[in-house]
Amino acid sequence: MKTESPVREKFLPVSLPQIDQEEIDEVVDSMKSGWITTGPKVMKFEEKFQDYFNVPHAVALNSGTAALHISYLTAGIGPGDEVITTPMTFAATVSMIMLAGAKPVLVDIDSATLNLDPNLIEKAITLKTKAIVPVHFGGLPCDMDAINAIAKKHNLKVIEDAAHAVGSEYKGKKIGQISPFTCFSFHPMKNLTTAEGGMVIAHSEEDAEQLRLLRFHGIDKDAWKRYEKKGSARYGVHQLGFKYNMLDLQAAIGLHQLDKLAQFNHRRAELAQLYLGVLSDVENIILPPISPADSVHTWHLFPVQFDIDKIGKSREVIMDELKAENIGTGVHYEAIHLHPYFGEALKYERGAFPKAEFMSDRVLSLPLFPKMTNQDVADVVAAIKKVLG
Ligand SMILES: Cc1ncc(COP(=O)(O)O)c(C=O)c1O
């Protein structure tokens, strides 16, 4: 029996980083210099990030997870506190709240934005609530005016999980310019990568100082200089801290990625528009929300929800069938409370957050990354049409 050939010959992954010769040369330069750990390139990357975002402090770290962890601690979150966030996020948003000793309290999403629904936040506030952690899902900014109004009224801290939102804007402000803490991730899938890495933007000198202490064993910020002739070999540990510092090897990549961020995000937006156009007449799929005119979306993800009841196939079957057509996809996300650990630890059962669950069962992220061609988009759409019959 003759088997039908797949829509495309070569596998198209859901995401690929764009690493050009300048990133490679900069890493080689660090390698040859002998300075491969935290050093001058990390300082340069932080300064460049501060200038780009027009913010007073940027603290570079070895992951977005580390950024969340030490931001929570610096915001004073600890045992006995509750922190409100969304179920539609990566585990790190929630697990770092728990590792800071506090209890995550989830509120459902707004299906129109896929972000946490500000109208549900006040009902979740108790005397123990300390902070709100909005996650800009896929790069579409949360309703920060509504969230900040609630935070102000109840004296809560706002820590933004902006892992998806490097370059997003909300009402004319860059994400990073709004809250006391904004956390970015530079994982290879993200809009800007340093292989692995993260950054916290902080607005007060005191917070920035505390973040720098926590990132490296509680040792003062210029500790790396002690290996230089002009530095002092002595150092002091001022408190307990972590080993969360970014390497010069990572910053070397980031320095050039930042130069291309606007270009990367522009191409992502072009591809998203292309998808939105060609998928608009495909039945039984819900397309991702677009941002209001006063916001800028980074299109980190292109999440499509498949109407599995009408299609008669589960999301997993659709995913496998797309893979057979050489199209990679991702699940962003399985709702937090549906993971075995979080469901049990936080005592949430299925039914607790119906909108997040609806999405969790149906969502697939389609391939979206700057190097993709228009033909790649056409292949994805052809494969979807084939799989949906
Ligand atoms: C929403 C969200 N928060 C936090 C993180 C953690 O970032 P990292 O992987 O850099 O630790 C991620 C990464 O996937 C994420 O998507």
The ligand as an SDF file (V2000), in Angstrom:
LIG
                    3D

 16 16  0  0  0  0  0  0  0  0999 V2000
    6.0960   32.1070   31.9870 C   0  0  0  0  0  0  0  0  0  0  0  0
    7.4620   31.6310   32.3370 C   0  0  0  0  0  0  0  0  0  0  0  0
    7.9680   31.9460   33.5460 N   0  0  0  0  0  0  0  0  0  0  0  0
    9.1970   31.5580   33.9090 C   0  0  0  0  0  0  0  0  0  0  0  0
    9.9980   30.8170   33.0900 C   0  0  0  0  0  0  0  0  0  0  0  0
   11.3410   30.3460   33.5680 C   0  0  0  0  0  0  0  0  0  0  0  0
   12.3860   30.8130   32.7670 O   0  0  0  0  0  0  0  0  0  0  0  0
   13.7540   29.9550   32.6230 P   0  0  0  0  0  0  0  0  0  0  0  0
   13.4570   28.7800   31.7750 O   0  0  0  0  0  0  0  0  0  0  0  0
   14.6940   30.9260   31.9650 O   0  0  0  0  0  0  0  0  0  0  0  0
   14.1960   29.6060   33.9880 O   0  0  0  0  0  0  0  0  0  0  0  0
    9.5250   30.4640   31.8150 C   0  0  0  0  0  0  0  0  0  0  0  0
   10.3800   29.6660   30.9050 C   0  0  0  0  0  0  0  0  0  0  0  0
    9.9860   28.8660   30.1320 O   0  0  0  0  0  0  0  0  0  0  0  0
    8.2320   30.8790   31.4300 C   0  0  0  0  0  0  0  0  0  0  0  0
    7.7400   30.5640   30.2310 O   0  0  0  0  0  0  0  0  0  0  0  0
  1  2  1  0
  2  3  1  0
  2 15  2  0
  3  4  2  0
  4  5  1  0
  5  6  1  0
  5 12  2  0
  6  7  1  0
  7  8  1  0
  8  9  2  0
  8 10  1  0
  8 11  1  0
 12 13  1  0
 12 15  1  0
 13 14  2  0
 15 16  1  0
M  END
$$$$
